Amino acid sequence: MKNYLPILLLLTLIYSASLGQKQYDNWYFGRYRAMKFTNSGVVPITGSPLISAENCSSISDSSGNLLFFTNGEFIWDRNHNLMPNGLGLLGWGDVQQGVLIVPLPYNNNVYYVFTIGNPTGPYTKELRYSVVDMTLNNLLGDVSQKNILLDVDVTEKLTATLHANGQDFWIVEHPFTSNKFKSFLLNSNGLDTIPVTSLAGLNPSTISFTGGIKISNNGCWLISTIRSPISGKLELFHFDNNTGIVSGNAFLNFSNPYGLEFSPNSNRFYVSRNATSPIFQFDLTAGNDSLILQSGIPISDTIQGVTLSMQLAPDNKIYFVTASDSTIGAIRQPDLLGFNCDVNEYEIYFTDTISSNSSSLPNLFNLLYTGTLTCSPQTNIDFVEPENLSISFPNPFTNQLTFQMFKNEPTTVSLYNSLSQLIFQIPFTKSVAINTEHLAKGIYFYNLRSNNATLKTGKVVKQ
């Protein structure tokens, strides 16, 4: 039998090389406004046809040549013309993360465009996707599939991340009426429309459907905001980029959160407010989840107006929308702590009198990331019991580990060692007592799932 492994490895290397690092060299946003990233700096561009109050996204090829851009309702090609079938997408312009472009793995010609519909209109909060095929329309691209329904009653939260294998993608969204996260896998076979569902965090329907989510470059952290002047929240989670599972329940009261972004090295994250307030930096190396949220410090006390959307760029700066309609700001050294991160609210100037900013910059994710995507076992997670759920077991334990649920429903418990290796996986209802005499002393991690959703995760110690 022939060994095809070297051929497969070669194809993977060829595909990875073809991706390059320039797919985000062209940003289209606001009203008639764009920015091009070059080796000599950022060039502000005006005269684009795009008009968007919030949602926008754009994609280029591996050499940095613009392919297309969209506001969730229309798709324009690289010549700024509407694609023939690029009208009538059921997205809505006034949704914070209302559109997202994700390439089909191992294919340089096919792109999925995810959209979120009008929050109050006939397509209320619906998540849909369309497919752009760049081999059509004389290689200018056209929409081969359009407005395929994926989920209903979602919030404004929509992002993606590289899978742990470095090739596939997770598309992550949040329903409105529950504390669920849904992760959809996109691989070379296409989109899996059955999501991985996690129960974690707060129920946004009690506060607001507005807000955003971002996943760190290394695919291990997820931050989420719930936008409200009085009851705003900032949530911190752990993301498993191998399984698509979101875990954790740590949150911070944070009024009017809007922009959110991670530093390139995934050690910091930043949150802005839709109010006259500085940008805050949080230190992901501060300790457990509660300590991380307590680590927030203002790093832009000279900014006098609101700060809106934030987006990490190919030059490793985080750009943000300022109160000034003629400038785009930047965090120049976002990996550095405190004021060393160097905030400049006048990084990019637009001198024309026609174009203008809106609330958002393009909705992008870690497509360009080439570092490690392996998340180390999380030993610092703070967990809060989800509503109507309680469990009991001895912790630390010795020769027996008992899981007792106060909900009478089929449940599966999985136990992992500190190397994330599965020790056992046992289905039960109500309670189960497990003989652990054979287990070595140390830290273990458990995961309780029911109806394909994570109920609770945590750690136990054998003495």
Salt bridges, closest charged atoms under 4 A:
ASP25 OD2 - LYS22 NZ 3.74
GLU126 OE1 - ARG128 NH2 2.59
ASP151 OD2 - LYS182 NZ 3.13
GLU156 OE1 - ARG227 NH1 3.62
GLU261 OE2 - LYS214 NZ 2.94
ASP283 OD1 - ARG268 NH1 2.78
ASP289 OD1 - HIS238 NE2 3.05
ASP342 OD2 - ARG332 NH1 3.70
GLU347 OE2 - LYS317 NZ 2.65
GLU347 OE1 - ARG332 NE 2.78
GLU385 OE2 - LYS456 NZ 3.86
GLU409 OE1 - LYS407 NZ 3.94
